[in-house]
Amino acid sequence: MTSARAPLPPSPGTPLVSVMLPTYNQVDFVEEAVRSAVEQDYPRVQVVVADDGSTDGTDRVVLELAARYPDRVVAVVGEGHVGMTLNCNRALARCTGDLVAFHAGDDVFLPGKLRLQVDWFAEDPRRVLCGHDVEAFDNRTDARMYLMSEIVPLTSGEGAAEFICRGTLFGGVSIMVRASALPPWRYDPRVAFAADWLMWMEVLAHGGHFGHVPGVLARYRRHPENVSRNHAATRRDDQYVSLALVESRYPWLLESCRIGRGALHRSHGIAALRKGDARLARRYFGAAFREHPTLLDGAGYLSTLVPNAGGLLNRLRPKLQA
């Protein structure tokens, strides 16, 4: 069931921003998430909230919010449980904006986010993807854990190569894209839990520009039910599937995909080494080298050949990178 709502009338110079917000069993968080988008200081906002067959009352909260904000909230409920990727497609299918901001039922937009990003897009029609800094916070204490820019520094550029080679460069809750750059098939259902990375690569595949606006403009909630914590193995497999799909659809990105796949092998090798599995680490490091010789991790490979591999890796790496 989708709540009835008349389309917003066109307004020259004021693009409609659709906020795509999927949710599933997030009754404790979804109201804050929706209100953080609805109450932005930007005048033309459409918040599409798609519930994936929740069993904890999330759907009732979504309907209440749609009744409270009939001019801003589109509720997509009662359509059954289909999984993360297909539920995101249900939300995206109802988005009619010129720009689409990506949200989640447990995260929070901060004031000014949408307005600043809309202004960024207005400066250059070649711009297709915009991010910003995000604060990760502990749900139990509300305390800041880290800024995402401390892990991946904010950057700008054009085309998909950097996203392919380095992974997602912005937190998902920070991203806004130009709707015209979205792939016509939306999210690929073959990617269960990492479809967002594939989406960003496809948005940029034809050479559009990406960048960021200043400030911390969203909060990413860390709690025991985070997908990144509970589906790590599937997300790893999804990453390889995503690169294979990019290779098949955009042959001019083949070299970048080889580097990206090699970088994945190397990162999984480091993870295996830290867990003490030297044999698996050696396989990953070898695969990285075969994909692209520049990705040989000498310190990592050496430490798979000796005892206490993980500890040696941690000691050697800073010296070899100096």
Residue pairs with C-beta under 8 A, 6 or more apart in sequence:
1 75
1 76
1 77
1 78
1 79
2 74
2 75
2 76
2 94
3 63
3 66
3 70
3 73
3 74
3 75
3 76
5 70
5 71
5 74
7 96
8 16
8 44
8 46
8 71
11 44
14 43
14 44
15 44
15 97
15 98
15 99
15 118
15 121
15 122
16 44
16 45
16 46
16 96
16 97
16 98
16 99
17 42
17 44
17 45
17 46
17 97
17 98
17 99
17 100
17 101
17 114
17 118
17 176
18 46
18 47
18 48
18 95
18 96
18 97
18 99
18 100
18 101
18 179
19 37
19 45
19 46
19 47
19 48
19 100
19 101
19 102
19 103
19 109
19 114
20 48
20 50
20 88
20 91
20 92
20 95
20 100
20 101
20 102
20 103
21 33
21 34
21 37
21 47
21 48
21 49
21 50
21 91
21 103
21 104
21 105
22 49
22 50
22 52
22 84
22 87
22 88
22 90
22 91
22 104
22 105
23 30
23 33
23 49
23 50
23 51
23 52
23 54
23 58
23 62
23 104
23 105
23 106
24 51
24 52
24 53
24 54
24 58
24 81
24 84
24 87
24 105
25 54
25 55
25 56
25 58
25 225
26 33
26 54
26 56
26 58
26 105
26 106
27 54
27 56
27 57
27 58
27 61
29 105
29 106
29 221
30 49
30 58
30 61
30 62
30 105
30 106
31 61
31 65
32 108
33 103
33 104
33 105
33 106
33 107
33 108
33 109
34 47
34 49
34 62
34 65
34 73
35 65
36 108
36 109
36 110
37 45
37 47
37 101
37 103
37 109
37 114
38 45
38 47
38 65
38 69
38 72
38 73
40 109
40 111
40 112
40 113
40 114
40 115
41 111
41 112
41 114
41 115
42 114
42 115
42 118
44 97
45 72
45 114
46 72
46 74
46 95
46 96
46 97
47 69
47 72
47 73
47 74
47 103
48 74
48 76
48 91
48 92
48 94
48 95
49 62
49 65
49 66
49 73
49 74
49 75
49 76
49 91
49 105
50 76
50 77
50 87
50 88
50 90
50 91
50 94
51 58
51 59
51 62
51 75
51 76
51 77
51 78
51 87
52 81
52 82
52 83
52 84
52 87
53 59
53 79
53 80
53 81
53 82
58 105
59 77
59 78
62 73
62 75
62 77
63 75
63 77
65 73
65 75
66 73
66 74
66 75
74 94
76 90
76 91
76 94
79 90
82 90
83 192
84 192
84 193
84 195
84 227
85 187
85 188
85 189
85 191
85 192
85 193
85 195
86 187
86 189
88 186
88 187
88 195
89 186
89 187
89 189
92 100
92 182
92 186
92 187
93 186
95 179
97 179
98 178
98 179
98 180
99 117
99 118
99 121
99 176
99 177
99 178
99 179
100 176
100 177
100 179
100 182
101 109
101 113
101 114
101 117
101 175
101 176
102 172
102 173
102 175
102 176
102 177
102 196
103 109
103 173
104 172
104 173
106 221
106 223
106 225
106 226
107 173
107 218
107 219
107 220
107 221
108 218
108 219
108 221
109 173
109 217
109 218
110 216
110 217
110 218
110 219
112 215
112 217
113 132
113 217
113 218
114 176
116 132
116 213
116 214
116 215
116 217
117 130
117 132
117 176
117 213
118 176
119 213
120 127
120 130
120 211
120 213
121 127
121 130
121 176
121 178
124 209
126 158
126 208
126 209
127 178
127 208
127 209
127 210
127 211
128 177
128 178
128 180
128 181
128 203
128 204
128 208
128 209
128 210
129 175
129 176
129 177
129 178
129 181
129 200
129 203
129 204
129 208
129 209
129 210
129 211
130 175
130 176
130 177
130 210
130 211
130 212
130 213
131 154
131 169
131 170
131 171
131 174
131 175
131 176
131 210
131 211
131 212
132 154
132 170
132 174
132 212
132 213
132 214
132 215
132 216
132 217
132 218
133 147
133 148
133 149
133 154
133 174
133 212
133 215
133 216
133 217
134 147
134 148
134 170
134 171
134 173
134 174
134 216
134 217
134 218
134 219
134 220
135 144
135 146
135 147
135 148
135 216
135 218
135 219
135 220
136 144
136 145
136 146
136 147
136 148
136 219
136 220
136 222
137 143
137 144
137 145
137 219
137 220
137 221
137 222
138 145
138 222
139 221
139 222
139 223
140 223
145 222
147 216
148 170
148 171
148 174
148 220
152 166
152 167
152 168
152 169
152 170
154 169
154 170
154 212
155 162
155 169
155 212
156 209
156 210
156 211
156 212
157 209
157 210
157 211
158 204
158 207
158 208
158 209
158 210
159 204
159 205
159 207
159 208
160 200
160 201
160 202
160 204
160 205
160 246
160 250
160 253
160 256
161 253
161 256
162 169
163 169
163 197
163 200
163 201
163 204
163 210
164 201
164 243
164 246
164 253
164 256
164 257
164 259
164 260
165 256
165 259
165 260
165 263
166 260
166 263
167 197
167 260
167 263
168 196
168 197
168 200
169 210
170 212
171 218
171 220
172 196
173 218
173 219
173 220
174 212
174 217
174 218
175 196
175 200
177 203
178 203
178 208
181 203
181 204
181 206
181 208
182 199
182 202
182 203
183 199
183 202
183 203
187 195
187 198
187 199
188 195
188 198
188 242
188 245
190 241
190 245
191 198
191 238
191 241
191 242
191 245
192 231
192 234
192 238
193 227
193 231
193 234
193 235
193 238
194 235
194 238
194 239
194 242
195 238
195 242
197 238
197 239
197 242
198 238
198 242
198 245
198 246
201 242
201 246
201 253
202 246
202 249
202 250
204 210
205 246
205 249
205 250
205 253
227 235
228 235
236 264
236 268
239 264
240 261
240 264
243 257
243 260
243 261
243 264
244 257
246 253
246 257
247 253
247 254
247 257
258 291
258 292
259 291
259 292
259 294
259 295
261 291
262 287
262 288
262 289
262 290
262 291
262 292
262 295
263 288
263 295
265 284
265 285
265 287
265 288
265 291
265 295
266 284
266 285
266 288
266 295
266 297
266 300
268 284
269 280
269 281
269 282
269 283
269 284
269 285
269 288
269 297
269 300
270 281
270 297
270 300
270 313
272 278
272 280
272 281
272 284
273 281
273 300
273 303
273 304
273 309
273 310
273 313
274 310
274 313
275 310
276 309
276 310
278 303
278 304
278 305
278 309
279 304
281 300
281 304
281 309
282 301
282 304
282 305
285 296
285 297
285 300
285 301
285 304
286 301
288 295
288 296
288 297
289 295
289 296
298 320
299 313
299 316
299 317
299 320
300 313
300 317
302 312
302 316
303 309
303 310
303 312
303 313
303 316
306 312
